[in-house]
Amino acid sequence: MRLRLEFTTEPFDLDEPPRHAVVGREVLEAAELEAVDVGPFGNSAEGGAEQVVATVGDLLRRTLEAGATRVSLQVNVLGEADR
């Protein structure tokens, strides 16, 4: 099964990325995922179910430790047409 992960962390700071946002991007970029896209208002990646689920756990632990007060995430199962 292939999944797509999308997430944001809060609180936002438009002047400079807060530490939790930087940490979230680091987790995503270090994971063995594909189609990684990091941006100022959200991040996304795709990969196998096991890797995405492991990344979500790491993402939650590390961003909360880095000061995030809210982590919004969405995980979708990708069908053949989504690949």
C-alpha positions in Angstrom: 0.0 0.0 0.0 1.2 3.5 -0.9 0.4 6.5 1.2 0.6 10.3 0.9 1.4 12.3 4.0 0.6 16.0 4.4 1.3 18.1 7.5 1.7 21.5 9.1 2.9 22.6 12.5 1.8 25.6 14.5 2.2 28.3 15.7 3.0 30.0 12.5 5.6 32.7 12.1 5.7 34.4 8.7 9.0 36.2 9.4 11.1 33.2 10.3 10.4 29.5 10.4 10.0 28.4 14.0 12.1 25.5 15.3 9.3 23.0 15.2 8.7 23.8 11.5 12.4 23.3 10.7 12.5 20.0 12.7 9.4 18.8 10.8 11.1 19.5 7.5 14.3 17.7 8.7 12.2 14.6 9.6 10.5 14.6 6.2 13.7 15.1 4.3 15.6 12.4 6.3 12.8 9.8 5.8 13.1 7.3 2.9 10.0 8.8 1.1 9.4 10.1 -2.4 7.8 13.2 -3.9 8.9 15.2 -0.9 7.7 18.8 -1.0 8.4 21.3 1.8 6.9 24.7 1.9 6.1 27.6 4.1 2.5 26.5 4.7 2.7 22.7 4.5 4.8 19.7 3.7 4.0 16.4 1.9 5.6 13.2 0.8 4.7 9.7 -0.5 5.9 6.2 0.3 5.1 2.8 1.5 2.7 2.4 4.4 5.3 1.2 6.9 7.7 4.1 6.2 5.0 6.7 6.2 3.6 5.5 9.6 7.1 5.4 11.1 7.7 8.9 9.8 4.5 10.2 11.4 5.6 8.8 14.8 9.0 10.5 14.5 7.4 13.7 13.2 5.0 14.0 16.1 7.6 13.2 18.8 10.2 15.6 17.4 8.0 18.6 16.4 6.2 18.6 19.8 9.5 18.4 21.6 10.6 21.4 19.4 7.7 23.5 20.6 4.8 22.8 18.2 1.5 23.4 19.9 -0.5 21.8 17.1 0.4 19.3 14.4 -2.2 18.9 11.6 -1.7 15.9 9.4 -3.5 14.0 6.8 -2.7 10.5 5.4 -4.3 9.3 2.2 -4.1 5.9 0.5 -3.0 6.4 -3.1 -4.6 4.5 -5.9 -3.0 3.7 -9.2 -4.3 7.0 -10.7 -2.7 9.0 -7.9 0.8 7.7 -8.6 
